[in-house]
Amino acid sequence: MQLKSQILAIGIALSTGIANAEPVKPVDNGKKADSSVTLDTLIVRAQSANNPKQPFESFLKPSQIIRSRTSTSDTAQMFDHTPGVSFSSGGGVSSRIVLNGMADDRIRVQIDGMNLISACGNHMNPPLSYVAPSSLLSAQVMAGITPVSMGGDSIAGTIRVQSADPQYAEDGKKYLVMGQGSAFFRSNSNAWGGNISTTLANKNASLTYTGSTVEAGNYKAGGDFTTKNRANANDVVSSSAYKSQNQSLSLALRNDNHEGIIKVGLQNIPYQGYPNVRMDLGGDDSWFANVSTKSKFDWGRLETRAYHEDVQHYMNFLPDKAERAVPSRNMPMNTYSTNQGLSVKGIIDVTDKHQVTLGSEYQRYRLDDWWQPIGNRPMTMMNGPSPFVNINNGQRDRLDFFAEVESNWNSKWLTQFGVRGGLVEMNAGDVKDYGVVTREAALVNNQDKQRTDAIVDVTALARYTPTDTQQYELGFARKTRAPSLYERFAWSRGTVMGANTMPMSMLMNNWYGDGNGYVGNNNLNPEVAYTVSGTANWHDAEQENWDVKITPFYTYVDNYIDAGFCKPANGVSCNNTAAGNTTTHGGGGFRLLQLGNYNAQLVGVNASGSKMLLSTDNYGSLSTRGILSYVRGQNLTSNDNLYQQMPLNSTLDLDYKWGGWGATIETQLVAPKKTVQAIRREPETAGYALLNLRTHYDWKYLRIDAAIENVTDKNYSLPLGGVYIGETASANPIVPVPGYGRSYNVGLTVTY
């Protein structure tokens, strides 16, 4: 806490010590730019990570990033208008992106170059939850056809988010002082918060502080969605309150050809409710250090990075769940992890047409997961002389090497070919059931847990631009992902108590939000995905009047990790009743499942388009934009559907701009979800249509945002929201998690 206070004090000092400084004039962002993202008057000259020539790449529009400052506190939700992207619900700042039907560990998420991993048996801290929307400048998505130089050990694609490049004083000026502060309020859940960023720099050094805070109560649906609530009204989504704080401090130094950046950050989440998980987050403290260098030479560029992340995570019942968590109302669970990475990458300009990228990455991940006993009464759940050890000294080390060739043959043809190879080594120590080495624990401890998986990725893609009004892309990728620590080493089928088995330990391992219980599989093989995708893009020559893009894709996954019925092993019989294979514990209706390897396929299409309807000097401009996405995933081995596949959905927006004023009418249409996974008892959901109204006004250094979301107060269920267990642990009947009801939002941003 002392370190947090010191960093906050530095930020306050920087932000208040600028009274006599000359403000920097804002950059003119009236022109369209593909290689940089400029957030209104926040001064950003370029983002070096952005490559507009990269096929299959999609950057968030500046308007999406600007809006996210006040409209959401969940960084994942920044991508809500991106083709192929949907969301698996979690806490208020912790939803998970689903990319072309695949989610979570199947997506490589990089935050300022750091490859982060969720450190929780319920994945309450997915990578994007570690960064606030206000601190980001650019965000990009690459689905399926991801170049090997952008990361490995994933099969769905890559998401990269970047904070602003360091800013330095311009030639002729001794120093630069700039920054931004904002505050917001959202009526649904009474969410409020703010953020601040400030930079003090000269020609060769730049110091930047960023800080943000948000606090919200439980949100309301558009109407009563359950009859089971006891602590709250039946239109309240219990266990959805949260509070989060983020701070970071970075120092950048440069000369003509070299730049080094040291960035440290802290996050504190005192609490965060999860309406689709049995547990809540009772505390999450993390810190990171990220050191990177960039150098230019006659032969090209050299980039290096080293980072360390430390996470202490705690789960228990927040008040809503404690109402039904009798008799103890207490179930403490702890996780501690460290994540360290090293990378080096050289970009070699072989000729003016050919570029070779060579590099290597190393990641060292350690995790301990243990649950404190609540007493020492024999034959009683969660009692024992010492903790339940879920994962003991879990180890996951990854070392990769890659090579990639990009060729701009002429003005019409661009090709890229890359190969990435590496090893993932995993291991874990001995386990106990609340201090007791049970028969199952003894057999698990006698197993050889050490595993080494070979990772081989290959990508080949091409872009053809025959004219200035059309462009075509075609790509193939073979991508590999080794299992996670939880997928391999979550070991317990439950505690044997006389003639019964209490499956609490299985129910506490659930990162799917479906209410079921899970046990891992030490013998899982890596997933290997083969993806073919193409894109056709038609537009006007200036790319300002109209645009249409269509991207079909097909993915076949060998050894896809999916769920099957839990089978007796290690002397323990899974506590499934004969009828429907549902557990009798925790209210009934849920299943006990075991992870295994299957074969699967996903097929779909993403489309987007825009059109300038009206553009005048005196009355402003009127334009429209829309997206449409469809995916179908199937388990070819079990003949079941894959879990959390978004139904056909589309958005259509109408934008009006006149000087500093802008207004948007947003519509979202989602078809009924009828294609569900039977084994998980995934709920079906009805189709729905949502209407949002947004407006903003920009002055020179001031921006005001206002919005009404879900104008009609539609009561609807989230297709990928999972099962509602905010106050009840019963799946009879199954109630899907609902979406937000009507909300009135306002925000104020000041830039200097």
Secondary structure, DSSP 4 states (H G I P E B T S, - for coil): -HHHHHHHHHHHHHHHS-TTSPPPPPP---S--SS----TTS-----TT--TT-TTEEEPPHHHHHHHHHH-S-GGGGGTTSTTEEEE--STT--EEEETTEEGGGEEEEETTEE----STT--S-GGGGS-GGG-SEEEEEES---GGG--S-SSEEEEEE-PPP--PPTT-S-EEEEEEEEEEETTTTEEEEEEEEEEE-SSEEEEEEEEEEEE--EE-SS---S--SSS-TTEESS--EEEEEEEEEEEEE-SSEEEEEEEEEEEEEEE--TTSSSEEEEEEEEEEEEEEEEEETTEEEEEEEEEEEEEEEEE--HHHHTTSTTT----EEEEEEEEEEEEEEEEE-SSSEEEEEEEEEEEEEEEEEE--SB--TTSTTBSSS-EEEEEEEEEEEEEEEEEEEEE-SSSEEEEEEEEEEEEEEE-----BTTB--HHHHHHHTS---EEEEEEEEEEEEEEEEETTEEEEEEEEEEEEPPPHHHHH-----EEETTEEETHHHHT--SSSSS-EEE--TTPPPEEEEEEEEEEEEE-TTSSSEEEEEEEEEEEEEEEEEEEE---BTTB---B-TTTT-BSSTTS---EEEEEEEEEEEEEEEEEEEEEEEEETTTEEEEEEEEEEEEEEEETTTTEEPSSPPPSEEEEEEEEEETTEEEEEEEEEE--B----TTTTPPPB--EEEEEEEEEEE-SSEEEEEEEESTT----B-TTS-B--SS----SS--BPB----EEEEEEEEE-
